Amino acid sequence: MATVYQPIVDTARGAVVGYEALARFPGYTEKNPEVWFSAARERGKAAELEAAALRTALKARAALPANCFLTLNVSPELLSSEEIRRVWREEGALGGLIVELTEQTPIDSYLELEPDLNQLRAAGALIAVDDAGAGYAGLRHLLALRPSMIKIDRALIQDVDRDEAKRALIGMLGAFASRVDAWILAEGVERVEELDALVSLGVPLVQGYYLARPAPPWAGIDLDVAHRLASARPVTHKTVIRDVVEPATAATTVTQAAEAFAANPALDAVVLLGERLRPVAVLGAGASALGVVSPGMRVNLDTPLSQALARSMTRPQSQRFDPLLVTDNAGRFAGIARMERMVIALAGATDQPTDEPTDEPAD
């Protein structure tokens, strides 16, 4: 058995602030760790295998970079086993460690976990909930365990840049985490667009193949990615098109657009470009197949959201809720702005508290 470590990155600074320890089984035909741990559970050897994985991961702890934490995966039902308890006793002080409760099996009794969780916290460890938003890790799970870190499942992160419902749910988890003094960590980030969406939502910690793959200790992240994060615009109230613009696949002919749809069944829009990279229309899969092109409405990156929405409502009813074509100051294509994102962003900006007096009594 061996251990690799995947970096966890602070989106505000573009710096590695932690690592997740992941078990590997080199030298064997079967490489998937889940197969090994599943087989151990079936044979009644789960505690022995997880204890061995923990000891292997902790061998490099002494060399952990300064100001970085190390996360370790543990099955909740094994916390009370003597094999796992022995690992913590051997380690002594647990400061800088985060124990992730994985979702391999349901938690039958939160009350039974409390003694071991309290001992871990007393020794300096923090508790994390893995794969929040998937399986049975619901609100009851979070409320009962009161974790210091909530890891958002890859299923919620995938295509978050194109799914307003996912962004709303991640925003809710972030609000919950801030109220209970916890962090949220988005795992499984595989595309730059996903990363940009998470940064815009104010997610503080991210992890995934786009940032860095699991590796021997202690890998960093690509300098271009670090620079992208460090230079990202701070999260502010969204008031102009620039704040909600997102990338989109582009083509110079309807035929190219049809080919793009054929190559990617998940694609929902292709922007048709004319001369000098100026956008002409937003095509749907059906429209491109029929060769139908309806001119799209163009807005500048710095067009106020309220103005863009007002203009959108003047379009024919069949086109009223189509994405807007966004251009830079030279008229070149810069992305698209979806109506739902514009409405939600504008609503969020108008909901912010003001300094005007109210009739409500002070707390």
Disulfide bonds with the S-S distance in Angstrom:
none
